[in-house]
């Protein structure tokens, strides 16, 4: 599918120089009486390298035709991280590179959206928030309130996050997957 450069949006996956790239940011530039341009920041899906490219507003880009499936994380072994398609029950193994940052938020039975290109998984999309249990943190301070300072806490997936002083070990909290920050108790 062909797109005019001005139709690109963050999150689109395009073919650029023969390789798949995810569009991270798009900025429309109209300098004075010159023709408009589109400044785009792209990330190579395979290598993870980022680049910036300036497209003329009339340039055409090829939007990749992707299949999207809901997949459930099952387990990890020497072949990779195994997922099951919730519609067809097919199982697929994915590498650490394909999963990227999502790897830190995955627990068994986590459901993710997986993008496939030519029957190969190329990217995963996490939900914006996940619910995880705190397995280790300092005891709460007496009189601590929501406006107090934050303390480190270890989550059940091994990640460290800063939480308010009143949070205790064993509580379940909601975490923002975009930046890894504490949102609220669950």
ZICORJO-V673698 format. One record per residue. NEAR is the number of other ideal C-beta (glycine too) atoms within 10 Angstrom. D_LAST is the distance of its C-alpha to the last C-alpha in Angstrom with 2 decimals. Layout:
[[NEAR	D_LAST] [NEAR	D_LAST]]
This chain:
[[8	41.68] [8	43.19] [16	41.40] [14	43.10] [22	41.61] [15	40.48] [13	38.27] [21	36.13] [9	32.46] [11	29.79] [11	28.39] [19	31.77] [20	33.42] [20	37.16] [14	40.22] [18	41.75] [9	44.75] [6	44.30] [13	40.78] [20	37.30] [25	35.45] [20	32.09] [20	32.54] [15	30.26] [11	31.79] [19	34.64] [11	36.78] [12	39.74] [12	42.70] [10	45.81] [8	48.18] [4	50.90] [5	53.35] [8	52.37] [10	50.58] [14	46.80] [18	44.79] [20	41.30] [14	39.83] [23	37.20] [16	35.16] [24	34.95] [17	33.41] [15	35.42] [20	33.25] [11	35.28] [10	35.90] [10	33.03] [10	35.69] [12	35.26] [13	38.17] [11	39.08] [15	41.66] [12	43.42] [19	44.29] [13	46.94] [14	45.59] [10	47.86] [15	46.89] [12	45.43] [22	42.67] [12	41.85] [17	38.33] [19	37.40] [10	37.07] [15	33.82] [11	32.52] [11	28.75] [17	27.13] [13	23.72] [24	23.74] [16	21.75] [22	21.79] [16	23.69] [8	25.00] [16	26.98] [9	30.62] [5	33.80] [9	34.11] [15	30.77] [20	27.28] [16	27.66] [26	26.05] [16	26.89] [15	27.60] [12	25.80] [9	28.93] [8	31.81] [8	30.33] [11	32.18] [12	30.93] [19	31.10] [15	30.92] [23	29.74] [12	30.60] [10	28.62] [11	30.34] [21	29.17] [23	25.49] [15	25.63] [11	22.39] [19	20.36] [17	21.53] [15	19.13] [21	16.00] [18	17.51] [13	16.79] [9	18.91] [8	18.23] [17	16.60] [13	18.19] [19	19.83] [13	22.50] [22	25.72] [20	28.82] [16	32.18] [16	35.54] [10	38.64] [7	36.62] [10	35.09] [20	31.40] [18	31.33] [21	27.80] [21	24.17] [13	21.55] [19	17.91] [12	15.25] [11	14.33] [15	10.75] [20	9.60] [13	6.77] [19	8.55] [14	9.27] [19	11.31] [13	14.78] [12	16.82] [20	16.84] [13	19.22] [9	18.91] [15	17.72] [12	20.67] [6	22.05] [8	21.53] [14	18.97] [9	17.37] [8	15.09] [7	18.35] [13	19.37] [9	19.84] [13	17.56] [17	18.01] [11	17.81] [23	15.36] [14	16.00] [24	13.50] [12	14.40] [16	16.25] [8	18.34] [13	17.27] [11	17.30] [19	15.10] [13	15.56] [21	12.94] [19	13.83] [20	16.11] [15	14.16] [21	11.50] [13	12.95] [14	13.65] [10	11.74] [14	8.25] [12	5.54] [20	4.81] [14	5.59] [23	9.42] [13	12.26] [16	14.83] [10	17.70] [6	17.91] [15	15.52] [12	13.90] [18	10.70] [13	9.11] [10	6.30] [13	3.78] [13	0.00]]
